[in-house]
Amino acid sequence: VWDLSTSKVEISREFAGEELRAVAFSPASTSIATAGANGGLWEGTFPAGVQLMATKGHAKAATALVYSPDGKLIASAGEDKVVKLWERRSQKVAAELAGCSVESICRLVPSKLA
């Protein structure tokens, strides 16, 4: 991630040849999440890049990510046609919706999910 005002790299992460499919910033811009072609999800602090979560999130490529407005959840979608809601604190799946064909997730509003 580049800081355009200084032209300096703020955070860099090696993906060992893995294709990156999605990137999302937390609402407070203190964390960054990535999704990869191998189905993996990663989250780290921003800009330090300290790992907060690394998990095999999807059976196929993970293709979309979004943080909830309060920053407590991350939604991920994949080519496995599954959408998952992750609790950031516990790093566990809070909800799962199978059979979806989702290419992008624009906004997550938790109060509408109950």
C-alpha positions as CSV (number, residue, x, y, z in Angstrom):
1,V,0.0,0.0,0.0
2,W,1.4,3.3,-1.1
3,D,1.1,6.7,0.6
4,L,0.5,8.9,-2.5
5,S,1.5,12.1,-0.7
6,T,5.0,10.8,0.2
7,S,5.3,8.1,-2.5
8,K,6.4,5.7,0.2
9,V,5.3,2.1,0.8
10,E,3.2,2.0,4.0
11,I,2.6,-1.7,4.1
12,S,3.9,-4.6,2.1
13,R,3.1,-8.3,2.2
14,E,4.5,-11.3,0.4
15,F,2.0,-13.6,-1.1
16,A,4.3,-16.4,-2.3
17,G,3.0,-16.3,-5.8
18,E,-0.6,-16.3,-4.7
19,E,-3.0,-14.1,-6.7
20,L,-4.6,-11.4,-4.7
21,R,-8.4,-11.1,-5.4
22,A,-9.7,-8.5,-2.9
23,V,-8.5,-5.8,-0.5
24,A,-10.6,-3.9,2.2
25,F,-9.8,-1.3,4.8
26,S,-11.5,-1.2,8.2
27,P,-13.8,1.8,8.7
28,A,-11.2,3.5,11.0
29,S,-8.4,2.7,8.5
30,T,-6.5,0.8,11.2
31,S,-6.7,-2.6,9.6
32,I,-6.4,-4.1,6.1
33,A,-7.8,-7.4,4.9
34,T,-6.9,-9.4,1.8
35,A,-8.5,-12.4,0.0
36,G,-6.6,-14.7,-2.2
37,A,-7.0,-17.1,-5.1
38,N,-6.4,-20.1,-2.8
39,G,-9.4,-19.1,-0.6
40,G,-7.2,-17.6,2.2
41,L,-8.1,-14.5,4.2
42,W,-5.5,-12.3,5.9
43,E,-6.0,-9.3,8.2
44,G,-3.3,-7.0,9.6
45,T,-2.9,-3.7,11.3
46,F,-2.4,-0.7,9.1
47,P,0.1,0.7,8.5
48,A,2.4,-1.6,10.6
49,G,1.2,-4.9,9.0
50,V,1.1,-6.9,12.2
51,Q,-1.0,-10.0,11.5
52,L,-4.4,-10.2,13.2
53,M,-5.9,-13.1,11.3
54,A,-4.9,-15.7,8.7
55,T,-7.3,-18.5,7.8
56,K,-8.4,-20.7,5.0
57,G,-11.8,-18.9,4.5
58,H,-13.1,-20.5,1.3
59,A,-12.8,-23.9,-0.5
60,K,-12.1,-21.9,-3.8
61,A,-10.8,-18.4,-4.5
62,A,-12.0,-15.7,-2.1
63,T,-13.2,-12.9,-4.3
64,A,-14.7,-10.1,-2.2
65,L,-14.3,-8.5,1.3
66,V,-16.0,-5.8,3.2
67,Y,-15.9,-4.6,6.9
68,S,-19.1,-3.8,8.7
69,P,-19.5,-0.1,9.5
70,D,-18.6,-0.7,13.2
71,G,-15.6,-2.7,12.2
72,K,-16.6,-5.8,14.2
73,L,-17.3,-8.1,11.3
74,I,-15.8,-8.9,7.9
75,A,-17.9,-10.4,5.2
76,S,-16.1,-12.6,2.6
77,A,-17.4,-14.2,-0.6
78,G,-15.8,-16.8,-2.8
79,E,-16.0,-18.8,-5.9
80,D,-17.3,-21.7,-3.7
81,K,-20.6,-19.7,-3.7
82,V,-20.5,-19.1,0.0
83,V,-20.7,-15.7,1.9
84,K,-19.3,-15.8,5.4
85,L,-19.5,-13.2,8.2
86,W,-16.4,-13.3,10.4
87,E,-16.3,-12.0,13.9
88,R,-13.0,-10.2,14.0
89,R,-12.4,-10.6,17.7
90,S,-12.9,-14.4,17.8
91,Q,-11.9,-15.0,14.2
92,K,-14.8,-17.4,13.9
93,V,-17.6,-17.6,11.4
94,A,-20.7,-15.9,12.8
95,A,-23.0,-16.7,9.8
96,E,-22.8,-18.4,6.5
97,L,-24.9,-18.2,3.4
98,A,-24.4,-20.9,0.8
99,G,-25.5,-21.1,-2.8
100,C,-24.7,-17.4,-3.6
101,S,-22.9,-16.2,-6.7
102,V,-21.3,-13.0,-5.4
103,E,-18.6,-11.1,-7.3
104,S,-18.5,-8.1,-5.0
105,I,-19.8,-6.9,-1.6
106,C,-20.4,-3.2,-1.4
107,R,-21.8,-2.7,2.1
108,L,-22.5,-4.7,5.2
109,V,-25.2,-3.5,7.6
110,P,-25.3,-5.9,10.6
111,S,-28.6,-4.5,12.0
112,K,-30.4,-5.6,8.8
113,L,-29.1,-9.2,9.3
114,A,-31.0,-10.0,12.5
